[in-house]
Amino acid sequence: MARKTKEDMLRTREVILSSALDLFYKNGFSRTTLDQIASKSNCTRGAIYWHFKNKIEIFIKLSEKFENIIAERFANIVETENNEINDLKKFCQEFISILEKNKDFRRFYNMVLRKTEWTDELRYVEKILIENDKHTQKFFELKFQAIANRNNLLPAITPKLASVGLLSYFFGLISWWLIDQNECSTQDMFKLVDIYIDSLIID
């Protein structure tokens, strides 16, 4: 039997991740077994254990994969200055665009929001995802702080409160869109985000 190359191993790893995502999305994390993942991946449980310690690590690696996609797309936004209102809108637009165009990302996010029972075994994964959300909230807060420093933020609201409000509004909008993507277009979502952000700004 020919020895597997590094490329073969990486390909097998990606197949396992893709198969796991399909099953997590269809059945939920708790109702998906390693045997099902192995069968769908056309490999053995031993092959899965070569790449991942357990099912939870597969979940974690999927999360990291999609967080890396977000980080790459948003790197150019984080570093800009004196255009914070546009940065906030651009961040939300980019996130929505990724959801629309990347089927795997959309399925993962839908699975996390709607098809995952956060049992004790998933507390570590939940903590990672919460930290990711906090990172986004901090990004929003820094942008709102810069806006406030120019006296362009409503005086009745703090940068932190503005960031928490935007994060909650944005995630709620995404959650609703994932239920029925025919309910509104991505362009409609862009408009709704713009309206919300503009409502916090004064000239």
C-alpha positions as CSV (number, residue, x, y, z in Angstrom):
1,M,0.0,0.0,0.0
2,A,1.4,3.4,-1.0
3,R,2.3,5.7,1.9
4,K,0.0,8.7,2.2
5,T,1.5,12.0,1.4
6,K,1.1,15.2,3.4
7,E,-1.3,16.4,0.8
8,D,-3.4,13.2,1.2
9,M,-3.5,13.7,5.0
10,L,-4.6,17.3,4.6
11,R,-7.2,16.3,2.1
12,T,-8.6,13.6,4.5
13,R,-8.7,16.2,7.3
14,E,-10.7,18.6,5.2
15,V,-13.1,15.8,4.2
16,I,-13.6,14.9,7.8
17,L,-14.3,18.5,8.7
18,S,-16.7,18.9,5.8
19,S,-18.6,15.7,6.6
20,A,-18.8,16.6,10.3
21,L,-20.3,20.0,9.4
22,D,-22.9,18.4,7.1
23,L,-23.9,16.0,9.9
24,F,-23.8,18.6,12.7
25,Y,-26.0,20.8,10.5
26,K,-28.5,18.0,9.7
27,N,-28.6,16.2,13.0
28,G,-27.2,18.6,15.6
29,F,-23.9,18.1,17.4
30,S,-25.2,15.8,20.2
31,R,-27.0,13.4,17.8
32,T,-24.0,13.0,15.5
33,T,-21.6,10.2,16.2
34,L,-18.0,9.6,15.2
35,D,-19.1,6.4,13.4
36,Q,-21.4,8.6,11.2
37,I,-18.7,11.0,10.5
38,A,-16.3,8.2,9.6
39,S,-18.9,6.6,7.3
40,K,-19.7,9.9,5.5
41,S,-15.9,10.7,5.2
42,N,-15.3,7.2,3.8
43,C,-12.6,6.6,6.4
44,T,-12.1,4.7,9.7
45,R,-12.5,6.0,13.2
46,G,-8.8,5.5,13.5
47,A,-8.3,8.0,10.7
48,I,-10.4,10.5,12.6
49,Y,-8.4,10.0,15.8
50,W,-5.2,10.6,13.8
51,H,-6.4,14.1,13.1
52,F,-8.7,14.9,16.0
53,K,-8.8,13.9,19.7
54,N,-12.6,13.7,19.7
55,K,-15.8,15.2,18.3
56,I,-15.4,18.3,20.4
57,E,-12.1,19.1,18.8
58,I,-13.7,18.7,15.4
59,F,-16.2,21.4,16.5
60,I,-13.4,23.6,17.7
61,K,-11.4,23.3,14.4
62,L,-14.5,24.1,12.4
63,S,-15.0,27.3,14.6
64,E,-11.3,28.2,14.0
65,K,-11.6,27.7,10.3
66,F,-14.5,30.1,9.9
67,E,-13.1,32.6,12.4
68,N,-9.9,32.7,10.2
69,I,-12.1,33.5,7.2
70,I,-13.6,36.4,9.0
71,A,-10.3,37.7,10.3
72,E,-8.8,37.7,6.8
73,R,-11.7,39.6,5.3
74,F,-11.8,42.2,8.1
75,A,-8.1,42.9,8.6
76,N,-8.2,45.9,6.3
77,I,-11.2,47.4,8.2
78,V,-9.6,47.2,11.7
79,E,-6.6,49.3,10.7
80,T,-8.4,52.3,9.1
81,E,-8.8,55.6,11.0
82,N,-11.1,58.6,10.9
83,N,-13.8,56.7,9.1
84,E,-15.3,54.7,12.0
85,I,-19.0,54.9,10.9
86,N,-18.1,53.4,7.5
87,D,-15.9,50.8,9.3
88,L,-18.9,49.6,11.4
89,K,-21.1,49.4,8.4
90,K,-18.5,47.7,6.3
91,F,-17.8,45.1,9.0
92,C,-21.5,44.2,9.1
93,Q,-21.8,44.2,5.3
94,E,-18.8,41.9,5.0
95,F,-20.1,39.5,7.5
96,I,-23.5,39.3,5.8
97,S,-21.8,38.8,2.4
98,I,-19.8,35.9,3.7
99,L,-23.0,34.3,5.1
100,E,-24.7,34.8,1.7
101,K,-21.8,33.5,-0.5
102,N,-20.2,30.8,1.7
103,K,-22.5,27.9,2.1
104,D,-20.4,26.2,4.7
105,F,-20.0,29.3,6.8
106,R,-23.8,29.8,6.7
107,R,-24.5,26.2,7.7
108,F,-22.0,26.4,10.6
109,Y,-23.4,29.7,11.9
110,N,-27.0,28.3,11.6
111,M,-25.9,25.1,13.4
112,V,-24.3,27.1,16.2
113,L,-27.4,29.4,16.6
114,R,-30.2,26.9,16.1
115,K,-29.0,23.3,16.2
116,T,-26.6,23.0,19.1
117,E,-27.5,22.0,22.6
118,W,-25.0,23.6,24.9
119,T,-24.4,20.7,27.3
120,D,-21.6,20.5,29.8
121,E,-19.3,18.7,27.3
122,L,-19.5,21.8,25.1
123,R,-18.8,24.4,27.7
124,Y,-15.3,24.9,26.4
125,V,-16.5,25.4,22.9
126,E,-19.2,27.8,24.1
127,K,-16.5,29.8,25.9
128,I,-14.5,30.1,22.7
129,L,-17.5,31.4,20.8
130,I,-18.4,33.9,23.5
131,E,-14.8,35.2,23.5
132,N,-15.1,35.7,19.7
133,D,-18.3,37.7,20.3
134,K,-16.6,39.8,22.9
135,H,-13.8,40.5,20.5
136,T,-16.3,41.8,18.0
137,Q,-18.0,43.8,20.7
138,K,-14.7,45.4,21.6
139,F,-14.0,46.3,18.0
140,F,-17.4,48.0,17.9
141,E,-16.7,49.8,21.2
142,L,-13.4,51.2,20.0
143,K,-15.0,52.5,16.8
144,F,-17.9,54.1,18.8
145,Q,-15.3,55.6,21.3
146,A,-13.5,57.3,18.4
147,I,-16.9,58.7,17.2
148,A,-17.7,59.9,20.8
149,N,-14.3,61.6,21.0
150,R,-15.5,63.8,18.1
151,N,-18.8,64.5,19.9
152,N,-20.7,62.6,17.1
153,L,-22.2,59.9,19.4
154,L,-25.6,60.5,21.0
155,P,-24.8,61.9,24.5
156,A,-27.3,59.6,26.1
157,I,-25.4,56.5,25.2
158,T,-21.9,55.3,26.0
159,P,-19.5,53.7,23.5
160,K,-19.8,50.4,25.3
161,L,-23.6,50.5,25.4
162,A,-23.7,51.4,21.7
163,S,-21.4,48.4,20.9
164,V,-23.6,46.0,22.9
165,G,-26.7,47.3,21.2
166,L,-25.2,47.0,17.7
167,L,-23.9,43.5,18.4
168,S,-27.3,42.4,19.8
169,Y,-29.2,44.0,16.9
170,F,-26.9,42.6,14.3
171,F,-26.9,39.0,15.6
172,G,-30.7,39.1,16.0
173,L,-31.0,40.2,12.4
174,I,-28.7,37.4,11.2
175,S,-30.6,34.8,13.3
176,W,-33.9,35.9,11.7
177,W,-32.4,35.9,8.2
178,L,-31.1,32.4,8.7
179,I,-34.7,31.2,9.5
180,D,-36.0,32.4,6.2
181,Q,-33.6,33.9,3.7
182,N,-36.5,35.0,1.5
183,E,-37.8,37.2,4.2
184,C,-35.4,40.0,3.2
185,S,-32.5,40.4,0.8
186,T,-28.9,41.0,1.9
187,Q,-29.3,44.6,0.5
188,D,-32.3,45.0,2.9
189,M,-30.1,43.8,5.8
190,F,-27.4,46.4,4.8
191,K,-30.1,49.1,4.9
192,L,-31.3,48.0,8.3
193,V,-27.8,48.0,9.8
194,D,-27.1,51.4,8.3
195,I,-30.3,52.8,9.8
196,Y,-29.5,51.5,13.2
197,I,-25.9,52.8,13.2
198,D,-27.0,56.2,11.8
199,S,-29.6,56.5,14.6
200,L,-26.8,56.6,17.2
201,I,-24.9,59.4,15.3
202,I,-25.2,63.2,15.5
203,D,-23.6,65.7,13.2
